[in-house]
Amino acid sequence: MVFRTLTFSGFVASWLVRIVDPRGQHPAVSIELPLPKEVPPTFAALPELLVEDILDFSIFLLRRSPELIHEVFRKELFEIILTFLTSLQYLNNPYHRAKLVQVSISCSASGYRSQG
């Protein structure tokens, strides 16, 4: 069940990055950062809850069972974190911006623990 949820969360993360990609070719072509200042209307119409759910699930897993996060999801997670941290105007809620930083720190800490 966790693997299916990870797969779905990764798909949603990749889809969100594709929506904000000016060329609309992500993940086939890497996205250019920073994003344009103007937020696309398609992304603006989406609830920020989509981003929050991905981040909350990631934090939960990184705290409880970091070994369950496979490489593909970790890549998609870092892509969404970097995309929105370099273009903060895409997330209106400062709480979600802070969650991006929290997830990146948790990812770093879990990677360090697994190597040690």
N, C-alpha and C positions, 0 to 999 in steps of 0.2 A: 504494500500500500504506500509506503514512504517513497519507493522508487517511482511509482506512478505520479505521485504528487510532485516529486522533484522534476520529473520529465515535463509535466504540465506547467510548473512554475518557470522552468527554463524556456519553454515555448512562449509563454506570455511575455517574459523578459525580452526575448529576441524580437517578438512582434512589436512591443512598445518601442524598441530601438529602431525598428524598421519604419514605424510611423513617423518618427521625428527625423529620420534620415532624409535630407533634401533630395537625394537621388533615388530613394526608395529601393535600394538594392541590397540592404543588409539582410542576411549574413554572407551572401555571395561575395560582396565587395565590402571591405572595411569602411566604417563610417569615418568621415572627416570631422575632427573636433577642433575648436568649439563649434557648436551648432549656431545657425543663424539666430539673430536676436528675436525675430518674429516667430512666435509659437504657431505651428500649424493648427488650423481649426479642428482637424480630426482629433489631434491629441488634446487640445483644450477642452473638447466636449467629453472626454473620458474622465471618470472619477479617479482621483488620486488614490483611491482605495486599492486599485490594481497594483500600484507600486508598493503601497504599504503592506499588502498581503505577502508579496514576494519577500520583502525585507523582514517582516515578522517571522515568517516560516524559516528563513535563512538563519536568523538569530537563534531561534529555538533549536534548530538542528546543530548549529555550530557550538552551542552550549551543551547540548545533551549527547549528541553522537556525531562528532565532526567526521568520523571515518565513513559515514554514509553518503557524504557529498562527493559525487564522482566528478571527474575532471571536466566533463562536458558542461555540467551545471555550474561548476566553479568559473569556467570561462564566460558563460552567459551572465553570471552574477557580476563579475568584474566589468564586463562590457556595460551593463546597465548602470553600475556605480560610477564608472568613469564618464559615461555619457552625460549623466545628470549632475555630477559634481563639477564638470567643466562648463555647464550651461544651467546655472541655478534658476534662471527665469522660467524654466519649464515646470518647476515645482513651486507652487505658491505657499505651501505649508512649511514653515521652518522646522517643524517636528520631523517631517519626512526627509529634509536635508540632513538633519542630525542623525537620522537612522541610516542614511547612506554611509556616513562616517563610521557609525557604530558597527555596521556589517563589515566594512573594509578592515577595521581593527580586529574584529572577531575572526575574520578569515586569516589574517596575518598571524594571530595568536594561535589558532588551531593548526596552521601549517608548521609553526615553530614547535608546538608540542608533539606533533606526529613525527618530526625529524629527530627530536631529542631523545 
